Amino acid sequence: MDLAALEKNLKWRGIKLTVFATKEEAADYLVREIRGKTVGFGGSMTLESMGLYEKLKANHNEVFWHWR
């Protein structure tokens, strides 16, 4: 995958791309960025494996997920 080309195309469309080496780094970033919000998840094994439901809920967010 050409991440540089992907980043350029997303940036052109006004979308920011951030790449993380691990799922833990990605989850930590999202927990820092999302606080006091309402968050809804669709079905995602990726989010499940990251433990995001629990982490975001513990961070003063209202989290909805049809799996929970």
mmCIF file of the N, C-alpha and C atoms, coordinates in Angstrom:
data_MODEL
# 
_entry.id   MODEL 
# 
loop_
_atom_site.group_PDB 
_atom_site.id 
_atom_site.type_symbol 
_atom_site.label_atom_id 
_atom_site.label_alt_id 
_atom_site.label_comp_id 
_atom_site.label_asym_id 
_atom_site.label_entity_id 
_atom_site.label_seq_id 
_atom_site.pdbx_PDB_ins_code 
_atom_site.Cartn_x 
_atom_site.Cartn_y 
_atom_site.Cartn_z 
_atom_site.occupancy 
_atom_site.B_iso_or_equiv 
_atom_site.pdbx_formal_charge 
_atom_site.auth_seq_id 
_atom_site.auth_comp_id 
_atom_site.auth_asym_id 
_atom_site.auth_atom_id 
_atom_site.pdbx_PDB_model_num 
ATOM 1   N N  . MET A 1 1  ? 0.841   -1.174 0.000  1.00 0.00 ? 1  MET A N  1 
ATOM 2   C CA . MET A 1 1  ? 0.000   0.000  0.000  1.00 0.00 ? 1  MET A CA 1 
ATOM 3   C C  . MET A 1 1  ? 0.889   1.240  0.000  1.00 0.00 ? 1  MET A C  1 
ATOM 4   N N  . ASP A 1 2  ? 0.541   2.210  -0.806 1.00 0.00 ? 2  ASP A N  1 
ATOM 5   C CA . ASP A 1 2  ? 1.276   3.459  -0.893 1.00 0.00 ? 2  ASP A CA 1 
ATOM 6   C C  . ASP A 1 2  ? 0.630   4.472  0.051  1.00 0.00 ? 2  ASP A C  1 
ATOM 7   N N  . LEU A 1 3  ? 1.138   4.524  1.298  1.00 0.00 ? 3  LEU A N  1 
ATOM 8   C CA . LEU A 1 3  ? 0.550   5.419  2.295  1.00 0.00 ? 3  LEU A CA 1 
ATOM 9   C C  . LEU A 1 3  ? 0.697   6.887  1.930  1.00 0.00 ? 3  LEU A C  1 
ATOM 10  N N  . ALA A 1 4  ? 1.786   7.239  1.261  1.00 0.00 ? 4  ALA A N  1 
ATOM 11  C CA . ALA A 1 4  ? 1.986   8.636  0.863  1.00 0.00 ? 4  ALA A CA 1 
ATOM 12  C C  . ALA A 1 4  ? 0.899   9.069  -0.117 1.00 0.00 ? 4  ALA A C  1 
ATOM 13  N N  . ALA A 1 5  ? 0.586   8.220  -1.094 1.00 0.00 ? 5  ALA A N  1 
ATOM 14  C CA . ALA A 1 5  ? -0.471  8.537  -2.063 1.00 0.00 ? 5  ALA A CA 1 
ATOM 15  C C  . ALA A 1 5  ? -1.831  8.582  -1.381 1.00 0.00 ? 5  ALA A C  1 
ATOM 16  N N  . LEU A 1 6  ? -2.068  7.636  -0.480 1.00 0.00 ? 6  LEU A N  1 
ATOM 17  C CA . LEU A 1 6  ? -3.337  7.627  0.252  1.00 0.00 ? 6  LEU A CA 1 
ATOM 18  C C  . LEU A 1 6  ? -3.487  8.897  1.076  1.00 0.00 ? 6  LEU A C  1 
ATOM 19  N N  . GLU A 1 7  ? -2.438  9.281  1.804  1.00 0.00 ? 7  GLU A N  1 
ATOM 20  C CA . GLU A 1 7  ? -2.492  10.492 2.615  1.00 0.00 ? 7  GLU A CA 1 
ATOM 21  C C  . GLU A 1 7  ? -2.744  11.728 1.750  1.00 0.00 ? 7  GLU A C  1 
ATOM 22  N N  . LYS A 1 8  ? -2.077  11.803 0.604  1.00 0.00 ? 8  LYS A N  1 
ATOM 23  C CA . LYS A 1 8  ? -2.263  12.935 -0.310 1.00 0.00 ? 8  LYS A CA 1 
ATOM 24  C C  . LYS A 1 8  ? -3.712  13.009 -0.795 1.00 0.00 ? 8  LYS A C  1 
ATOM 25  N N  . ASN A 1 9  ? -4.282  11.870 -1.184 1.00 0.00 ? 9  ASN A N  1 
ATOM 26  C CA . ASN A 1 9  ? -5.662  11.844 -1.676 1.00 0.00 ? 9  ASN A CA 1 
ATOM 27  C C  . ASN A 1 9  ? -6.655  12.199 -0.575 1.00 0.00 ? 9  ASN A C  1 
ATOM 28  N N  . LEU A 1 10 ? -6.434  11.688 0.623  1.00 0.00 ? 10 LEU A N  1 
ATOM 29  C CA . LEU A 1 10 ? -7.337  12.009 1.731  1.00 0.00 ? 10 LEU A CA 1 
ATOM 30  C C  . LEU A 1 10 ? -7.224  13.482 2.112  1.00 0.00 ? 10 LEU A C  1 
ATOM 31  N N  . LYS A 1 11 ? -6.002  13.989 2.178  1.00 0.00 ? 11 LYS A N  1 
ATOM 32  C CA . LYS A 1 11 ? -5.783  15.403 2.518  1.00 0.00 ? 11 LYS A CA 1 
ATOM 33  C C  . LYS A 1 11 ? -6.479  16.306 1.505  1.00 0.00 ? 11 LYS A C  1 
ATOM 34  N N  . TRP A 1 12 ? -6.405  15.950 0.237  1.00 0.00 ? 12 TRP A N  1 
ATOM 35  C CA . TRP A 1 12 ? -7.056  16.723 -0.821 1.00 0.00 ? 12 TRP A CA 1 
ATOM 36  C C  . TRP A 1 12 ? -8.568  16.798 -0.573 1.00 0.00 ? 12 TRP A C  1 
ATOM 37  N N  . ARG A 1 13 ? -9.108  15.752 0.043  1.00 0.00 ? 13 ARG A N  1 
ATOM 38  C CA . ARG A 1 13 ? -10.542 15.701 0.344  1.00 0.00 ? 13 ARG A CA 1 
ATOM 39  C C  . ARG A 1 13 ? -10.874 16.245 1.738  1.00 0.00 ? 13 ARG A C  1 
ATOM 40  N N  . GLY A 1 14 ? -9.869  16.792 2.417  1.00 0.00 ? 14 GLY A N  1 
ATOM 41  C CA . GLY A 1 14 ? -10.090 17.377 3.730  1.00 0.00 ? 14 GLY A CA 1 
ATOM 42  C C  . GLY A 1 14 ? -10.117 16.377 4.867  1.00 0.00 ? 14 GLY A C  1 
ATOM 43  N N  . ILE A 1 15 ? -9.520  15.202 4.655  1.00 0.00 ? 15 ILE A N  1 
ATOM 44  C CA . ILE A 1 15 ? -9.512  14.148 5.669  1.00 0.00 ? 15 ILE A CA 1 
ATOM 45  C C  . ILE A 1 15 ? -8.078  13.958 6.163  1.00 0.00 ? 15 ILE A C  1 
ATOM 46  N N  . LYS A 1 16 ? -7.922  13.975 7.490  1.00 0.00 ? 16 LYS A N  1 
ATOM 47  C CA . LYS A 1 16 ? -6.604  13.783 8.099  1.00 0.00 ? 16 LYS A CA 1 
ATOM 48  C C  . LYS A 1 16 ? -6.331  12.290 8.285  1.00 0.00 ? 16 LYS A C  1 
ATOM 49  N N  . LEU A 1 17 ? -5.128  11.872 7.975  1.00 0.00 ? 17 LEU A N  1 
ATOM 50  C CA . LEU A 1 17 ? -4.712  10.481 8.149  1.00 0.00 ? 17 LEU A CA 1 
ATOM 51  C C  . LEU A 1 17 ? -3.641  10.422 9.225  1.00 0.00 ? 17 LEU A C  1 
ATOM 52  N N  . THR A 1 18 ? -3.827  9.548  10.192 1.00 0.00 ? 18 THR A N  1 
ATOM 53  C CA . THR A 1 18 ? -2.818  9.291  11.209 1.00 0.00 ? 18 THR A CA 1 
ATOM 54  C C  . THR A 1 18 ? -2.589  7.783  11.252 1.00 0.00 ? 18 THR A C  1 
ATOM 55  N N  . VAL A 1 19 ? -1.339  7.364  11.171 1.00 0.00 ? 19 VAL A N  1 
ATOM 56  C CA . VAL A 1 19 ? -0.991  5.953  11.154 1.00 0.00 ? 19 VAL A CA 1 
ATOM 57  C C  . VAL A 1 19 ? -0.296  5.606  12.465 1.00 0.00 ? 19 VAL A C  1 
ATOM 58  N N  . PHE A 1 20 ? -0.674  4.463  13.047 1.00 0.00 ? 20 PHE A N  1 
ATOM 59  C CA . PHE A 1 20 ? -0.097  4.013  14.309 1.00 0.00 ? 20 PHE A CA 1 
ATOM 60  C C  . PHE A 1 20 ? 0.550   2.654  14.114 1.00 0.00 ? 20 PHE A C  1 
ATOM 61  N N  . ALA A 1 21 ? 1.601   2.406  14.874 1.00 0.00 ? 21 ALA A N  1 
ATOM 62  C CA . ALA A 1 21 ? 2.309   1.132  14.776 1.00 0.00 ? 21 ALA A CA 1 
ATOM 63  C C  . ALA A 1 21 ? 1.536   0.002  15.449 1.00 0.00 ? 21 ALA A C  1 
ATOM 64  N N  . THR A 1 22 ? 0.765   0.337  16.493 1.00 0.00 ? 22 THR A N  1 
ATOM 65  C CA . THR A 1 22 ? 0.047   -0.705 17.227 1.00 0.00 ? 22 THR A CA 1 
ATOM 66  C C  . THR A 1 22 ? -1.391  -0.265 17.502 1.00 0.00 ? 22 THR A C  1 
ATOM 67  N N  . LYS A 1 23 ? -2.231  -1.249 17.797 1.00 0.00 ? 23 LYS A N  1 
ATOM 68  C CA . LYS A 1 23 ? -3.619  -0.937 18.143 1.00 0.00 ? 23 LYS A CA 1 
ATOM 69  C C  . LYS A 1 23 ? -3.680  -0.193 19.476 1.00 0.00 ? 23 LYS A C  1 
ATOM 70  N N  . GLU A 1 24 ? -2.738  -0.438 20.359 1.00 0.00 ? 24 GLU A N  1 
ATOM 71  C CA . GLU A 1 24 ? -2.706  0.259  21.645 1.00 0.00 ? 24 GLU A CA 1 
ATOM 72  C C  . GLU A 1 24 ? -2.429  1.749  21.453 1.00 0.00 ? 24 GLU A C  1 
ATOM 73  N N  . GLU A 1 25 ? -1.502  2.072  20.557 1.00 0.00 ? 25 GLU A N  1 
ATOM 74  C CA . GLU A 1 25 ? -1.212  3.472  20.258 1.00 0.00 ? 25 GLU A CA 1 
ATOM 75  C C  . GLU A 1 25 ? -2.437  4.160  19.653 1.00 0.00 ? 25 GLU A C  1 
ATOM 76  N N  . ALA A 1 26 ? -3.124  3.459  18.766 1.00 0.00 ? 26 ALA A N  1 
ATOM 77  C CA . ALA A 1 26 ? -4.323  4.022  18.144 1.00 0.00 ? 26 ALA A CA 1 
ATOM 78  C C  . ALA A 1 26 ? -5.417  4.246  19.180 1.00 0.00 ? 26 ALA A C  1 
ATOM 79  N N  . ALA A 1 27 ? -5.623  3.271  20.062 1.00 0.00 ? 27 ALA A N  1 
ATOM 80  C CA . ALA A 1 27 ? -6.647  3.402  21.103 1.00 0.00 ? 27 ALA A CA 1 
ATOM 81  C C  . ALA A 1 27 ? -6.308  4.544  22.049 1.00 0.00 ? 27 ALA A C  1 
ATOM 82  N N  . ASP A 1 28 ? -5.061  4.659  22.456 1.00 0.00 ? 28 ASP A N  1 
ATOM 83  C CA . ASP A 1 28 ? -4.652  5.750  23.345 1.00 0.00 ? 28 ASP A CA 1 
ATOM 84  C C  . ASP A 1 28 ? -4.903  7.110  22.705 1.00 0.00 ? 28 ASP A C  1 
ATOM 85  N N  . TYR A 1 29 ? -4.603  7.226  21.424 1.00 0.00 ? 29 TYR A N  1 
ATOM 86  C CA . TYR A 1 29 ? -4.852  8.470  20.696 1.00 0.00 ? 29 TYR A CA 1 
ATOM 87  C C  . TYR A 1 29 ? -6.341  8.815  20.713 1.00 0.00 ? 29 TYR A C  1 
ATOM 88  N N  . LEU A 1 30 ? -7.181  7.839  20.415 1.00 0.00 ? 30 LEU A N  1 
ATOM 89  C CA . LEU A 1 30 ? -8.626  8.093  20.385 1.00 0.00 ? 30 LEU A CA 1 
ATOM 90  C C  . LEU A 1 30 ? -9.163  8.457  21.761 1.00 0.00 ? 30 LEU A C  1 
ATOM 91  N N  . VAL A 1 31 ? -8.659  7.820  22.804 1.00 0.00 ? 31 VAL A N  1 
ATOM 92  C CA . VAL A 1 31 ? -9.088  8.150  24.164 1.00 0.00 ? 31 VAL A CA 1 
ATOM 93  C C  . VAL A 1 31 ? -8.698  9.589  24.510 1.00 0.00 ? 31 VAL A C  1 
ATOM 94  N N  . ARG A 1 32 ? -7.519  10.021 24.077 1.00 0.00 ? 32 ARG A N  1 
ATOM 95  C CA . ARG A 1 32 ? -7.101  11.416 24.321 1.00 0.00 ? 32 ARG A CA 1 
ATOM 96  C C  . ARG A 1 32 ? -7.964  12.412 23.548 1.00 0.00 ? 32 ARG A C  1 
ATOM 97  N N  . GLU A 1 33 ? -8.364  12.044 22.338 1.00 0.00 ? 33 GLU A N  1 
ATOM 98  C CA . GLU A 1 33 ? -9.088  12.967 21.461 1.00 0.00 ? 33 GLU A CA 1 
ATOM 99  C C  . GLU A 1 33 ? -10.594 12.996 21.713 1.00 0.00 ? 33 GLU A C  1 
ATOM 100 N N  . ILE A 1 34 ? -11.154 11.917 22.252 1.00 0.00 ? 34 ILE A N  1 
ATOM 101 C CA . ILE A 1 34 ? -12.611 11.814 22.405 1.00 0.00 ? 34 ILE A CA 1 
ATOM 102 C C  . ILE A 1 34 ? -12.937 11.803 23.896 1.00 0.00 ? 34 ILE A C  1 
ATOM 103 N N  . ARG A 1 35 ? -13.498 12.895 24.379 1.00 0.00 ? 35 ARG A N  1 
ATOM 104 C CA . ARG A 1 35 ? -13.846 13.010 25.793 1.00 0.00 ? 35 ARG A CA 1 
ATOM 105 C C  . ARG A 1 35 ? -15.138 13.811 25.900 1.00 0.00 ? 35 ARG A C  1 
ATOM 106 N N  . GLY A 1 36 ? -16.094 13.255 26.644 1.00 0.00 ? 36 GLY A N  1 
ATOM 107 C CA . GLY A 1 36 ? -17.357 13.952 26.856 1.00 0.00 ? 36 GLY A CA 1 
ATOM 108 C C  . GLY A 1 36 ? -18.238 13.993 25.614 1.00 0.00 ? 36 GLY A C  1 
ATOM 109 N N  . LYS A 1 37 ? -18.156 12.979 24.796 1.00 0.00 ? 37 LYS A N  1 
ATOM 110 C CA . LYS A 1 37 ? -18.918 12.911 23.541 1.00 0.00 ? 37 LYS A CA 1 
ATOM 111 C C  . LYS A 1 37 ? -19.874 11.733 23.555 1.00 0.00 ? 37 LYS A C  1 
ATOM 112 N N  . THR A 1 38 ? -20.760 11.710 22.588 1.00 0.00 ? 38 THR A N  1 
ATOM 113 C CA . THR A 1 38 ? -21.603 10.552 22.336 1.00 0.00 ? 38 THR A CA 1 
ATOM 114 C C  . THR A 1 38 ? -20.991 9.816  21.152 1.00 0.00 ? 38 THR A C  1 
ATOM 115 N N  . VAL A 1 39 ? -20.718 8.526  21.342 1.00 0.00 ? 39 VAL A N  1 
ATOM 116 C CA . VAL A 1 39 ? -20.030 7.725  20.329 1.00 0.00 ? 39 VAL A CA 1 
ATOM 117 C C  . VAL A 1 39 ? -20.883 6.510  19.998 1.00 0.00 ? 39 VAL A C  1 
ATOM 118 N N  . GLY A 1 40 ? -21.035 6.219  18.714 1.00 0.00 ? 40 GLY A N  1 
ATOM 119 C CA . GLY A 1 40 ? -21.758 5.035  18.281 1.00 0.00 ? 40 GLY A CA 1 
ATOM 120 C C  . GLY A 1 40 ? -20.864 4.159  17.423 1.00 0.00 ? 40 GLY A C  1 
ATOM 121 N N  . PHE A 1 41 ? -20.881 2.854  17.699 1.00 0.00 ? 41 PHE A N  1 
ATOM 122 C CA . PHE A 1 41 ? -20.103 1.888  16.926 1.00 0.00 ? 41 PHE A CA 1 
ATOM 123 C C  . PHE A 1 41 ? -21.038 1.003  16.130 1.00 0.00 ? 41 PHE A C  1 
ATOM 124 N N  . GLY A 1 42 ? -20.632 0.670  14.936 1.00 0.00 ? 42 GLY A N  1 
ATOM 125 C CA . GLY A 1 42 ? -21.263 -0.411 14.200 1.00 0.00 ? 42 GLY A CA 1 
ATOM 126 C C  . GLY A 1 42 ? -20.542 -1.692 14.590 1.00 0.00 ? 42 GLY A C  1 
ATOM 127 N N  . GLY A 1 43 ? -20.793 -2.766 13.927 1.00 0.00 ? 43 GLY A N  1 
ATOM 128 C CA . GLY A 1 43 ? -20.087 -4.011 14.222 1.00 0.00 ? 43 GLY A CA 1 
ATOM 129 C C  . GLY A 1 43 ? -18.650 -3.920 13.754 1.00 0.00 ? 43 GLY A C  1 
ATOM 130 N N  . SER A 1 44 ? -17.698 -4.103 14.671 1.00 0.00 ? 44 SER A N  1 
ATOM 131 C CA . SER A 1 44 ? -16.294 -4.020 14.286 1.00 0.00 ? 44 SER A CA 1 
ATOM 132 C C  . SER A 1 44 ? -15.443 -4.879 15.207 1.00 0.00 ? 44 SER A C  1 
ATOM 133 N N  . MET A 1 45 ? -14.855 -5.901 14.660 1.00 0.00 ? 45 MET A N  1 
ATOM 134 C CA . MET A 1 45 ? -13.933 -6.728 15.439 1.00 0.00 ? 45 MET A CA 1 
ATOM 135 C C  . MET A 1 45 ? -12.657 -5.947 15.765 1.00 0.00 ? 45 MET A C  1 
ATOM 136 N N  . THR A 1 46 ? -12.295 -5.001 14.911 1.00 0.00 ? 46 THR A N  1 
ATOM 137 C CA . THR A 1 46 ? -11.117 -4.168 15.168 1.00 0.00 ? 46 THR A CA 1 
ATOM 138 C C  . THR A 1 46 ? -11.325 -3.343 16.432 1.00 0.00 ? 46 THR A C  1 
ATOM 139 N N  . LEU A 1 47 ? -12.467 -2.661 16.526 1.00 0.00 ? 47 LEU A N  1 
ATOM 140 C CA . LEU A 1 47 ? -12.751 -1.859 17.722 1.00 0.00 ? 47 LEU A CA 1 
ATOM 141 C C  . LEU A 1 47 ? -12.862 -2.740 18.956 1.00 0.00 ? 47 LEU A C  1 
ATOM 142 N N  . GLU A 1 48 ? -13.433 -3.919 18.790 1.00 0.00 ? 48 GLU A N  1 
ATOM 143 C CA . GLU A 1 48 ? -13.528 -4.878 19.895 1.00 0.00 ? 48 GLU A CA 1 
ATOM 144 C C  . GLU A 1 48 ? -12.132 -5.266 20.384 1.00 0.00 ? 48 GLU A C  1 
ATOM 145 N N  . SER A 1 49 ? -11.236 -5.590 19.455 1.00 0.00 ? 49 SER A N  1 
ATOM 146 C CA . SER A 1 49 ? -9.893  -6.020 19.849 1.00 0.00 ? 49 SER A CA 1 
ATOM 147 C C  . SER A 1 49 ? -9.079  -4.886 20.472 1.00 0.00 ? 49 SER A C  1 
ATOM 148 N N  . MET A 1 50 ? -9.429  -3.646 20.148 1.00 0.00 ? 50 MET A N  1 
ATOM 149 C CA . MET A 1 50 ? -8.760  -2.483 20.731 1.00 0.00 ? 50 MET A CA 1 
ATOM 150 C C  . MET A 1 50 ? -9.289  -2.149 22.120 1.00 0.00 ? 50 MET A C  1 
ATOM 151 N N  . GLY A 1 51 ? -10.427 -2.748 22.492 1.00 0.00 ? 51 GLY A N  1 
ATOM 152 C CA . GLY A 1 51 ? -11.028 -2.435 23.787 1.00 0.00 ? 51 GLY A CA 1 
ATOM 153 C C  . GLY A 1 51 ? -11.595 -1.035 23.839 1.00 0.00 ? 51 GLY A C  1 
ATOM 154 N N  . LEU A 1 52 ? -11.968 -0.491 22.685 1.00 0.00 ? 52 LEU A N  1 
ATOM 155 C CA . LEU A 1 52 ? -12.397 0.912  22.621 1.00 0.00 ? 52 LEU A CA 1 
ATOM 156 C C  . LEU A 1 52 ? -13.698 1.198  23.355 1.00 0.00 ? 52 LEU A C  1 
ATOM 157 N N  . TYR A 1 53 ? -14.613 0.253  23.352 1.00 0.00 ? 53 TYR A N  1 
ATOM 158 C CA . TYR A 1 53 ? -15.884 0.485  24.051 1.00 0.00 ? 53 TYR A CA 1 
ATOM 159 C C  . TYR A 1 53 ? -15.602 0.829  25.513 1.00 0.00 ? 53 TYR A C  1 
ATOM 160 N N  . GLU A 1 54 ? -14.860 -0.021 26.171 1.00 0.00 ? 54 GLU A N  1 
ATOM 161 C CA . GLU A 1 54 ? -14.569 0.177  27.587 1.00 0.00 ? 54 GLU A CA 1 
ATOM 162 C C  . GLU A 1 54 ? -13.728 1.427  27.824 1.00 0.00 ? 54 GLU A C  1 
ATOM 163 N N  . LYS A 1 55 ? -12.720 1.630  26.986 1.00 0.00 ? 55 LYS A N  1 
ATOM 164 C CA . LYS A 1 55 ? -11.823 2.774  27.167 1.00 0.00 ? 55 LYS A CA 1 
ATOM 165 C C  . LYS A 1 55 ? -12.549 4.099  26.969 1.00 0.00 ? 55 LYS A C  1 
ATOM 166 N N  . LEU A 1 56 ? -13.393 4.183  25.943 1.00 0.00 ? 56 LEU A N  1 
ATOM 167 C CA . LEU A 1 56 ? -14.115 5.433  25.715 1.00 0.00 ? 56 LEU A CA 1 
ATOM 168 C C  . LEU A 1 56 ? -15.188 5.653  26.772 1.00 0.00 ? 56 LEU A C  1 
ATOM 169 N N  . LYS A 1 57 ? -15.851 4.585  27.193 1.00 0.00 ? 57 LYS A N  1 
ATOM 170 C CA . LYS A 1 57 ? -16.876 4.701  28.229 1.00 0.00 ? 57 LYS A CA 1 
ATOM 171 C C  . LYS A 1 57 ? -16.252 5.197  29.530 1.00 0.00 ? 57 LYS A C  1 
ATOM 172 N N  . ALA A 1 58 ? -15.069 4.719  29.869 1.00 0.00 ? 58 ALA A N  1 
ATOM 173 C CA . ALA A 1 58 ? -14.375 5.132  31.088 1.00 0.00 ? 58 ALA A CA 1 
ATOM 174 C C  . ALA A 1 58 ? -13.859 6.560  30.998 1.00 0.00 ? 58 ALA A C  1 
ATOM 175 N N  . ASN A 1 59 ? -13.879 7.135  29.799 1.00 0.00 ? 59 ASN A N  1 
ATOM 176 C CA . ASN A 1 59 ? -13.342 8.474  29.570 1.00 0.00 ? 59 ASN A CA 1 
ATOM 177 C C  . ASN A 1 59 ? -14.469 9.506  29.446 1.00 0.00 ? 59 ASN A C  1 
ATOM 178 N N  . HIS A 1 60 ? -15.553 9.313  30.190 1.00 0.00 ? 60 HIS A N  1 
ATOM 179 C CA . HIS A 1 60 ? -16.673 10.272 30.257 1.00 0.00 ? 60 HIS A CA 1 
ATOM 180 C C  . HIS A 1 60 ? -17.382 10.458 28.924 1.00 0.00 ? 60 HIS A C  1 
ATOM 181 N N  . ASN A 1 61 ? -17.529 9.373  28.186 1.00 0.00 ? 61 ASN A N  1 
ATOM 182 C CA . ASN A 1 61 ? -18.286 9.388  26.938 1.00 0.00 ? 61 ASN A CA 1 
ATOM 183 C C  . ASN A 1 61 ? -19.527 8.525  27.103 1.00 0.00 ? 61 ASN A C  1 
ATOM 184 N N  . GLU A 1 62 ? -20.551 8.844  26.328 1.00 0.00 ? 62 GLU A N  1 
ATOM 185 C CA . GLU A 1 62 ? -21.731 7.989  26.232 1.00 0.00 ? 62 GLU A CA 1 
ATOM 186 C C  . GLU A 1 62 ? -21.523 7.130  24.984 1.00 0.00 ? 62 GLU A C  1 
ATOM 187 N N  . VAL A 1 63 ? -21.416 5.820  25.167 1.00 0.00 ? 63 VAL A N  1 
ATOM 188 C CA . VAL A 1 63 ? -21.047 4.939  24.064 1.00 0.00 ? 63 VAL A CA 1 
ATOM 189 C C  . VAL A 1 63 ? -22.196 3.976  23.769 1.00 0.00 ? 63 VAL A C  1 
ATOM 190 N N  . PHE A 1 64 ? -22.581 3.908  22.506 1.00 0.00 ? 64 PHE A N  1 
ATOM 191 C CA . PHE A 1 64 ? -23.621 2.998  22.052 1.00 0.00 ? 64 PHE A CA 1 
ATOM 192 C C  . PHE A 1 64 ? -23.019 2.006  21.075 1.00 0.00 ? 64 PHE A C  1 
ATOM 193 N N  . TRP A 1 65 ? -23.371 0.733  21.270 1.00 0.00 ? 65 TRP A N  1 
ATOM 194 C CA . TRP A 1 65 ? -22.868 -0.310 20.394 1.00 0.00 ? 65 TRP A CA 1 
ATOM 195 C C  . TRP A 1 65 ? -23.879 -1.437 20.441 1.00 0.00 ? 65 TRP A C  1 
ATOM 196 N N  . HIS A 1 66 ? -24.369 -1.844 19.312 1.00 0.00 ? 66 HIS A N  1 
ATOM 197 C CA . HIS A 1 66 ? -25.418 -2.866 19.304 1.00 0.00 ? 66 HIS A CA 1 
ATOM 198 C C  . HIS A 1 66 ? -24.929 -4.199 19.860 1.00 0.00 ? 66 HIS A C  1 
ATOM 199 N N  . TRP A 1 67 ? -23.617 -4.419 19.955 1.00 0.00 ? 67 TRP A N  1 
ATOM 200 C CA . TRP A 1 67 ? -23.094 -5.646 20.540 1.00 0.00 ? 67 TRP A CA 1 
ATOM 201 C C  . TRP A 1 67 ? -23.164 -5.631 22.062 1.00 0.00 ? 67 TRP A C  1 
ATOM 202 N N  . ARG A 1 68 ? -23.347 -4.460 22.658 1.00 0.00 ? 68 ARG A N  1 
ATOM 203 C CA . ARG A 1 68 ? -23.318 -4.349 24.131 1.00 0.00 ? 68 ARG A CA 1 
ATOM 204 C C  . ARG A 1 68 ? -24.671 -3.936 24.648 1.00 0.00 ? 68 ARG A C  1 
# 
